[in-house]
Amino acid sequence: MAVTVETLEKLERKITLTLPEETISNEVQARLRRLARTVRMDGFRPGKVPISIVAQQYGDSVRFEVMNDKVGQAFFDATREAELRVAGQPAITPAEEAAEGQMAFDAVFEVFPEVQIGDLTDLDIEKVTAEVTDDAIERTLDILQKQRRTFAQRPQDAAAEAGDRVTVDFSGKIDGEPFEGGQAEGFSFVLAEGQMLPEFETAVMGMKVGESKTFPLAFPEDYHGQEVAGRSADFMITVKKLEAAKLPEVNDQFAKSLGVKDGTVQALREDIAQNLRREMHFRLASRNKQAVMDALLTKAELDVPKTSVHQEVHRMIDSARAELESRGVEDASQVPMPHEQFEEQAERRVRLGLIVGALVEAQKLEATPEQIRAQVEELASSYEKPREVIRYYYADKQRLADVEGIVVENNVTEYVLGQARVTERTVPFDELMGNADAQGEAAEPEAQDDAQAQA
């Protein structure tokens, strides 16, 4: 029997499902008889409870289960016959009319759109390249030195200068009243490294041990402490200790302390260069992939299923809460997260997913087992025990699926770049890396993360 599909709006469809009442009743009775064989009730031996009593006790719940199963199967059969690609779950309600002896239900749902991608040769895409410079290696060495510096107490009459570790007592007031977080004793920080607000560091600069000073401080509008953001405070500060930094010498012993196998400065530099190149590769891939995805969005017009966007919003909220929990935020599940805050990004993700999926299917860009293995090995290569990391990925289907997703996106990126008009631009290494800290993290020979720790 042909299925009649009614188009309501854009991707929204409606079909009417009909089920013989006799089919429902027969299935309910069959399930009640099976239930009667095992159900236990006071006053009856197992398997001897009368069917009428079982029906009285469990009839409604069994009928509900049967209706769910039968209507669900009818919906599946109808959409398969109509060759519909259903997005999300249908909303099923009783139909206004039904033939005698029949039960009718209206199923309203969304379908995935047909994605038509335009001519990719019309696209103009900028592809960025970069290279690891000697200056980048030297700056990374400087960072590694700072991470392992020691501090020694300075003479009593010394004045605080950039790079000193300063220990202070301070007390702040707003409108003459103390505020939360505005007082501390024995608080230490390193001058001129951005750990404190500029006015605070400027006030301490040049002070000596035992000296006190009062100074005004204006909190920025975007200060993380919302109760004081945009307000002005008066601080009293007393210097308790000054310590000068001493950097370790870059020598073979320093290299060994970082876990470099050969234990030489040259090997350390090569190790840093290798890690920086690896990080550079990932960042270049990310930048160029983003450029390709932005370009693809201009080449496909499609309606996006609201159901899919709604599901993506929930996934993003769950991910955000998990991130808060990992940072130790208490009651992360109770933190307000309005759906509107995520909708624009969720809609973009769903749209891109549909476009990429269509392109993968049309151009056969699926990830091969060999590509997935190569990607896993590349991810594992930065760890001390890569084989354990490889086992970590292959031990979990979801982790491997995540890697497969990366490979598919890489395949799409390479395909589109091969079709489009591409202009290459070399960007400075620092611009690509974004900040010096990223260089230091990428260069750490003994770097660990959750993947290896769990492996």
C-alpha positions in Angstrom: 0.0 0.0 0.0 1.4 3.4 -1.0 2.3 5.8 1.7 0.9 9.3 1.4 3.4 11.9 2.5 2.2 15.5 3.2 4.7 18.4 3.1 3.9 20.8 5.9 6.8 23.3 5.8 10.3 23.1 4.3 11.6 19.9 5.8 8.6 19.0 7.9 6.5 16.1 6.7 3.3 14.2 7.9 2.1 10.7 7.3 -0.9 9.0 8.8 -0.3 5.5 10.2 -3.2 3.0 10.5 -3.2 -0.2 12.6 -6.0 -2.8 12.9 -7.4 -2.7 16.4 -7.5 -6.5 16.3 -3.7 -6.6 15.8 -3.2 -4.5 18.9 -5.6 -6.5 21.0 -4.1 -9.8 19.9 -0.6 -8.7 20.7 -1.7 -7.4 24.1 -3.3 -10.7 24.9 -0.2 -12.6 23.8 2.0 -10.6 26.0 -0.3 -10.9 29.0 -0.3 -14.7 28.6 3.5 -14.8 28.5 3.6 -12.5 31.5 1.2 -14.8 33.4 3.7 -17.6 33.2 6.3 -15.8 35.3 4.4 -13.1 37.3 4.3 -13.6 41.1 1.3 -12.5 43.1 0.3 -13.2 46.7 -2.0 -16.1 47.0 -1.1 -17.7 43.7 1.6 -20.2 42.8 4.0 -19.0 40.0 2.4 -19.5 36.6 -1.1 -20.0 38.1 -2.3 -16.3 38.3 -5.5 -16.0 36.3 -5.1 -14.0 33.1 -8.0 -11.7 34.2 -6.0 -10.6 37.3 -2.8 -10.2 35.3 -4.7 -8.0 32.8 -6.2 -6.0 35.6 -2.8 -5.4 37.1 -0.6 -5.0 34.0 -3.0 -4.4 31.1 -2.5 -0.7 30.7 1.3 -0.8 30.8 1.4 -3.8 28.4 -1.0 -2.0 26.0 1.2 1.1 26.1 4.2 -1.0 25.2 2.4 -2.7 22.4 1.2 0.6 21.0 4.7 2.1 21.1 6.2 -1.0 19.4 3.5 -1.3 16.7 3.3 2.4 15.9 7.1 2.7 15.9 7.4 -0.2 13.5 4.6 1.2 11.3 6.4 4.5 11.1 9.7 2.8 10.2 8.0 0.7 7.5 6.2 3.7 6.1 9.2 6.0 5.9 11.3 3.2 4.4 8.7 2.6 1.7 8.6 6.3 1.0 12.4 6.4 0.9 12.5 9.2 3.4 15.7 10.1 5.4 14.2 11.0 8.8 15.9 13.5 11.0 15.2 13.0 14.7 12.2 11.5 16.3 8.6 11.9 15.1 5.8 13.6 17.1 3.0 11.0 17.0 -0.6 11.9 18.0 -4.0 10.2 17.5 -5.5 11.1 14.1 -8.9 12.9 14.1 -10.6 10.2 12.1 -10.1 6.5 11.7 -12.0 3.8 9.8 -14.0 1.3 11.7 -11.9 -1.3 13.3 -8.7 0.8 12.7 -6.5 3.0 14.9 -5.0 6.0 13.1 -2.1 8.2 14.1 -0.5 11.3 12.6 3.3 11.3 12.6 4.9 14.7 12.1 8.7 14.7 11.5 11.6 16.3 9.6 13.6 14.9 6.8 17.2 15.5 5.9 17.6 17.9 2.9 18.9 17.0 -0.5 22.3 18.9 -0.6 23.3 20.4 -3.9 26.9 21.6 -3.9 27.9 24.2 -6.5 30.9 24.3 -8.7 34.0 24.1 -6.4 36.3 25.4 -9.1 34.7 28.9 -8.6 36.0 29.0 -5.0 38.9 31.2 -4.0 40.7 29.9 -0.9 43.8 31.1 0.9 46.1 28.3 2.1 48.6 29.3 4.8 52.0 27.8 5.2 54.8 28.4 7.8 58.2 27.2 8.9 59.9 26.6 12.2 62.6 29.3 12.5 65.8 29.4 14.6 64.3 32.2 16.6 61.3 30.1 17.5 63.6 27.3 18.8 65.5 29.9 20.9 62.4 31.4 22.3 61.2 27.9 23.2 64.5 27.2 25.0 64.0 30.5 26.9 60.5 29.2 28.0 61.9 25.9 29.1 64.6 27.7 31.1 62.0 29.9 32.8 59.9 26.8 33.7 62.9 25.4 35.6 64.3 28.6 37.1 65.1 28.9 40.8 64.8 31.9 43.1 67.3 33.3 45.7 66.6 36.0 48.3 67.8 39.4 47.3 69.7 41.8 49.6 67.6 43.8 52.1 68.1 47.1 50.3 67.3 45.8 46.8 64.5 47.3 44.8 61.9 45.1 43.1 62.5 44.7 39.4 61.2 42.8 36.4 61.6 39.0 36.8 61.8 39.1 40.7 59.5 36.9 42.7 57.8 39.2 45.1 56.0 38.1 48.3 53.5 40.7 49.6 50.6 41.3 52.0 47.8 43.4 50.5 44.4 44.7 51.5 41.9 46.3 49.1 38.8 48.4 49.7 36.0 49.7 47.5 34.2 52.7 48.8 36.0 52.2 52.1 34.7 48.6 52.5 36.8 45.4 52.2 35.6 43.0 49.4 35.9 39.3 48.8 39.3 38.3 47.4 40.8 41.7 48.1 43.0 40.6 51.0 46.0 38.2 51.2 49.1 37.6 53.3 52.3 36.0 51.9 51.1 36.2 48.4 53.8 35.6 45.8 54.0 36.4 42.1 56.7 37.1 39.5 56.9 40.8 38.4 56.4 41.7 34.7 54.9 38.4 33.6 51.3 39.5 33.5 50.2 37.5 36.6 48.7 40.6 38.2 46.9 43.7 36.8 49.3 46.3 35.4 48.5 48.9 38.1 49.4 46.3 40.8 52.7 45.5 39.2 53.6 49.1 38.5 53.0 49.9 42.2 55.3 47.1 43.4 58.1 47.9 40.9 61.0 49.6 42.8 59.7 48.8 46.3 62.0 47.3 48.9 61.4 44.7 51.6 59.5 46.3 54.5 58.1 49.2 52.5 54.3 49.8 52.2 52.3 51.8 49.7 48.7 52.8 49.0 47.6 53.0 45.4 44.4 53.1 43.3 43.4 50.2 41.0 40.6 50.2 38.4 39.3 46.7 37.6 38.6 46.1 33.9 35.0 45.8 32.7 35.7 42.2 31.7 37.5 41.2 34.9 36.7 37.6 35.9 35.5 38.7 39.4 32.1 40.0 38.3 31.4 41.7 41.7 34.3 44.1 41.2 34.5 44.3 37.4 34.5 47.9 36.3 34.9 49.3 39.8 37.8 51.2 41.4 39.6 50.1 44.6 42.3 51.4 47.0 45.0 49.0 47.9 47.5 48.9 50.8 50.5 46.7 49.9 53.6 45.7 52.0 56.6 43.9 50.5 57.7 40.9 52.6 60.3 39.2 50.5 62.2 39.8 47.2 63.8 36.9 45.3 65.9 37.1 42.2 65.4 34.5 39.4 68.3 32.3 38.3 67.9 30.5 35.0 69.6 27.1 34.5 72.4 27.0 32.0 71.5 25.4 28.6 74.0 22.6 28.6 74.0 18.8 28.3 72.9 18.4 31.9 69.9 20.7 31.2 69.1 18.5 28.1 69.2 15.3 30.2 66.9 16.9 32.8 64.3 17.3 30.1 64.4 13.6 29.1 66.4 14.0 25.9 67.8 10.6 25.2 71.1 11.7 23.6 71.5 14.2 26.4 73.1 16.9 24.3 72.1 20.5 23.6 72.0 19.7 19.9 69.7 16.8 20.4 67.5 19.1 22.6 67.3 21.7 19.8 66.4 18.9 17.3 63.7 17.6 19.7 62.3 21.1 20.1 62.3 21.6 16.3 60.5 18.3 15.8 57.8 19.0 18.3 57.3 22.6 17.0 57.0 21.2 13.4 54.4 18.7 14.7 52.4 21.4 16.4 52.8 23.7 13.4 51.5 20.9 11.1 48.3 20.5 13.3 47.7 24.3 13.4 48.2 24.7 9.7 45.8 21.8 9.0 43.3 23.4 11.3 43.6 26.9 9.7 43.3 25.5 6.2 40.5 23.1 7.1 38.6 26.1 8.6 39.1 28.1 5.3 37.8 25.2 3.3 34.7 24.7 5.5 34.0 28.5 5.4 34.2 28.3 1.6 31.9 25.2 1.4 29.2 27.1 3.3 29.0 29.5 0.4 28.6 26.8 -2.2 25.6 25.0 -0.8 22.1 26.2 0.0 19.9 24.0 2.2 17.4 24.0 5.0 18.7 22.6 8.2 16.5 20.2 10.3 15.5 22.0 13.5 15.6 18.6 15.3 19.2 18.1 14.4 20.1 21.6 15.6 18.2 21.0 18.9 20.2 17.8 19.4 23.5 19.5 18.6 22.7 22.2 21.2 22.1 19.6 23.8 25.4 17.9 22.9 27.2 21.2 23.2 25.7 22.0 26.5 26.6 18.5 27.8 30.2 19.1 26.6 30.4 22.5 28.2 29.2 21.1 31.6 31.7 18.3 31.3 34.4 20.8 30.7 33.4 22.8 33.8 33.4 19.7 35.9 36.9 18.8 34.7 38.0 22.2 35.9 36.6 21.5 39.3 33.6 23.8 39.1 31.1 22.9 41.8 27.5 22.2 40.7 28.4 22.4 37.0 25.1 20.8 36.1 23.3 23.7 37.6 25.2 26.5 35.8 22.7 28.4 33.6 23.3 27.7 29.9 20.6 29.2 27.7 20.0 27.3 24.5 20.1 30.5 22.5 23.7 30.9 23.4 24.6 27.7 21.4 22.1 27.8 18.6 24.1 29.7 16.0 27.1 27.5 16.3 25.0 24.4 16.5 23.2 25.4 13.3 26.6 25.9 11.6 27.9 22.5 12.7 24.8 20.7 11.5 24.9 22.6 8.1 28.5 21.8 7.6 28.0 18.2 8.6 25.3 17.8 5.9 27.5 19.4 3.3 30.5 17.4 4.2 28.5 14.2 4.3 27.1 14.9 0.8 30.6 15.6 -0.6 32.0 12.5 1.0 29.3 10.3 -0.5 29.5 11.9 -3.9 33.3 11.8 -4.2 34.0 8.6 -2.2 36.1 10.4 0.4 35.5 8.0 3.2 38.4 7.2 5.6 40.3 4.0 4.8 41.7 1.8 7.6 45.2 2.7 6.4 44.4 6.4 6.8 43.0 5.9 10.2 46.0 3.9 11.3 48.4 6.6 10.0 46.4 9.3 11.8 46.5 7.4 15.1 50.3 6.9 14.7 50.8 10.5 14.0 48.8 11.5 17.1 50.8 8.9 19.1 54.2 10.0 17.8 54.5 12.9 20.3 54.3 10.6 23.3 57.0 8.7 25.2 55.3 5.4 24.6 53.5 5.6 21.3 52.5 2.0 21.1 50.5 2.4 24.3 48.7 5.4 22.9 47.9 3.5 19.7 46.4 0.7 21.9 44.5 3.4 23.8 42.7 4.6 20.6 42.0 1.1 19.2 40.6 -0.1 22.5 37.6 2.2 22.2 35.2 2.5 19.2 34.3 6.1 20.0 37.9 7.2 20.2 38.6 5.5 16.9 35.4 7.1 15.4 36.7 10.5 16.4 39.9 9.9 14.6 38.0 8.7 11.6 36.1 12.0 11.6 39.4 13.9 11.5 40.6 11.8 8.5 37.3 12.4 6.6 37.6 16.1 7.2 41.2 16.0 6.0 40.1 14.1 2.9 37.4 16.7 2.2 39.9 19.5 2.7 42.4 18.1 0.3 39.7 17.4 -2.3 38.3 20.9 -2.1 41.8 22.5 -2.3 42.5 20.4 -5.3 39.3 21.8 -7.0 39.4 25.5 -5.9 41.6 28.4 -6.9 44.2 28.4 -4.1 46.4 31.2 -3.1 49.3 30.3 -0.7 50.4 32.7 2.0 53.3 32.2 4.3 52.5 33.4 7.8 55.0 34.1 10.6 55.5 31.2 13.0 54.5 33.4 16.0 51.3 34.4 14.3 50.4 30.8 13.6 51.2 29.6 17.1 49.2 32.4 18.6 51.3 32.8 21.8 54.7 31.9 23.2 53.1 29.5 25.8 51.9 27.3 23.0 55.5 26.9 21.8 56.7 25.9 25.2 53.9 23.3 25.6 54.6 21.9 22.1 58.3 21.6 22.7 58.2 19.8 26.0 60.0 16.4 25.3 58.3 14.6 28.2 54.8 16.1 27.6 51.9 14.0 28.9 48.2 14.2 28.6 45.1 12.3 29.5 45.4 9.9 26.5 48.8 8.6 27.6 47.9 8.6 31.2 44.9 6.4 30.6 46.8 4.3 28.2 
